[in-house]
C-alpha cells in the first residue's frame, strides 16, 4: 500500500551525490530499500490498474563506456512501458519528484515511423495539437533532436520543429512538494500521467505501427 515518499529518500540522494561510493551505499542500503525502492514499488502498484504494470529500474550505473565511473544512479526511476521505448515515467531524486511520458528510445526504425507520422498531414496536425495542449497544461516538451533538419526534409516543412526530434517527451518536476510524504503523491502522478496520456497514446500507436 502506497503511503507516500519519505523525505529520507530525498536526503539519501543528496548524500549520495556528495559521496557516490560503495562504502556509502553499503552503510545506507537499508535507507534505500525502505525509503526509496519500497515506496517506488508501492507507487507503481497503486497506478497499475489504470496504466499497466511498472518496472523499477536498477540503482547501478552502466559504467562500461562512460568516463564517469561513479557506481550508483543519483535517482530512482520507474517506468510503465506501452511499447518498447514508449510509456510513462516517474522519478525520485534529491530535488523531489519528476514525472514524464513519451517516446524515449530512438532506433532508426522508431525514428522513421515517428517522422513518417509527423510528415502525414492528418497525424502530424494531430500531434501539433497534442503537444500544444500538454505544454499549456504546464509540462515541458523535450527529447533528443538534430541541430538542423533531417536529411530529405524541406526547409519550409510546416512541422520542422517536430521533424527534428529523435525522441519526444513531456515532463514536470515537483520540487519537494509538501504532499510528497502522503498518499496524495500517487494522485499527483496519476493526474500528470492522465494529462500526458493522449500524447503517449499517439506515440504508442505510431511507434508500434506494423508490429
N, C-alpha and C positions, 0 to 999 in steps of 0.2 A: 504494500500500500504506500503510495507516494504522499509524503507529508511536507515536502519542501527540500530545498538545498541548503545545508548548513553553511553559515559564513566561514566555518572551519575549512570548507572546500576552497574558498577564495583565498584564505590565509595560507593554505597549503601550497597553492600555485604561486603566490607571491614569494614565499620562502624558497620554493623550487627554482624560481627564476634567479634567485641570488646564489643558490648552491645546487646546481644540477649535477649531482654526483651519486654514485651508487651508495655511498655511506649515508647520505641524507635520506635517500629513498628507503633503504633498509630500516633506518631508525624510525621512519614515519609512514611505513607501508600500511599500518593499521588505520591511520588517518585517511589515507587514500581509499582503502577498502570500505570504510564505514561512512565517510563524509563525501566521497566523490563517486566511486563506482556504484555503490548500492543505491544512492538516490537517482543516478542517471538510469540505472536498470529499471527502477520503480517508475520513473517518469515515462520511459518508453512503453512500459507495460500499461500505464494509465491511458496512453494515447493509442494503443494498438487496435482497439475495437473500431476506431474511426479511420486510422491511417495505415494500418498494417504493422506487421512485426518489425521491430527495430534492431539495430546492431550497435553494440557498444564497442568502440574502437580500442585497440590495444594501446597501452600507455608508452610503449617503447618506440623510439625513433629508428628509422632505417638509415643508418649512417654509412652504408657501404659506398655510396657515390657522393657523399657530402663532405665538404671541408669542415663543417660544424660537427664535431664528434660528441656533443653532449647527448647522453643516452636516453633522456626522457622528454616526452612532449610536455609543454607547459600549458596544456589544456586537455580537457576530456570531451571527446565528441561522440555523438550518437546519430545514427543515420537510418532513415526508413527509405528503402530503395523501391522505386516504382518501375524502373528499367535500369539496366546497368549504367551507372554514372548519372542517374537522374533520381531526384527524390527530395526528401525533407531532412533538414539537418538542425541539430541543437548542440550547444557547446557551453561548458563551464570553464572559466579561467579566472585569473586574478581580478579582472575588470568586472566580472559579473556573469551575465547570461547573454549568449549570442544565438539568434535563430536565423535560419536561411532556408532557401529552397531553390531548385533549378537543375540545370544541366552542368555537371562538374567535369566529367570525363570528356576527352576530345580526341577519340581515334579518328583517322581520316574518314572512315565510313560515317561516323556520327556527325562530324562537321559537314560532310557532304549532304547528308539528309537535312540537317538544320538549315543550311544555306539554300537548298532547293526549296524548302518550305518558306523561308523568308522571301525568296525571289517570286514565289507564286503570289499573284495579286490578292486573292481571297485570303489565303492563310497568312500572308505577310501583313496585310492590313489588320487582321485579327490580332496578331502578335503585337503590333504597334499599340492597339487599344489596351491589351492586357498589361503591357509594360507601363503605359501611361497611368492606368488605374492603380497598379501596385505602387508605383512611385508616389502618386498623390496620396496614398494611404500611409506614407511615412517610411517606406522601405528604400534602401539604396540598391540601385541596379549595378551589378558588377560582372566580372568574368574576364577570362583571357581574351585579348584582342590582338589583331595585327595592327601595325602602326599606320599603314597607308590604306590599302584596299586589297582584297583577294584578287589573285590573277584571273583575268577574264571578266571582272565586274566593272561595269561602266562607271565613270566618274560622277555621272549625274543620276545614279541609281536612287530611286526615291527612299530606299531604306538602307542606305550605305552604312550608317552607323551600326545597324544590327548585322549587316553582312560581314562586318569586321570581326564579329565575335566568334571565338572558338569554343567558348562556354558562356553560359548566361545564368546569372543568379540574382536573387533578391534577398536582402538581409536587413537585420535590425539588431542593434546592441542595446541591452538594458544594463546601465551602469549601476551595479549594486543596488537594485531596487529594494524598497523596504519589505516587499512581499516575497522575496526570494526564499525565505525560510519557511514559507507557508504553502498549503496546498494550492493557493492561487497561482503559483508559478506554473503549474500544469495548465490552468485555464488560459494564462497569457500565451504560452507556447501554442496551445490549441487554436486560439484566436488568430495568432500570427500565421500559422500554417493554413488555416482556412482562407485567410486573405490571399495567400500565395497560391492556393490550390488551382485556380483556373490557369495560371501560368504554368505550374508544374504539370497539369493535365495536358496542356498544349504540347509541352516539351516531351512528355511521356509518349504521346501519340506519334509525334514526329520522329523521335529517336528510335522508337520501336517499330517504325514502318517496315513492313516486309519480313518481320521476324515470325 
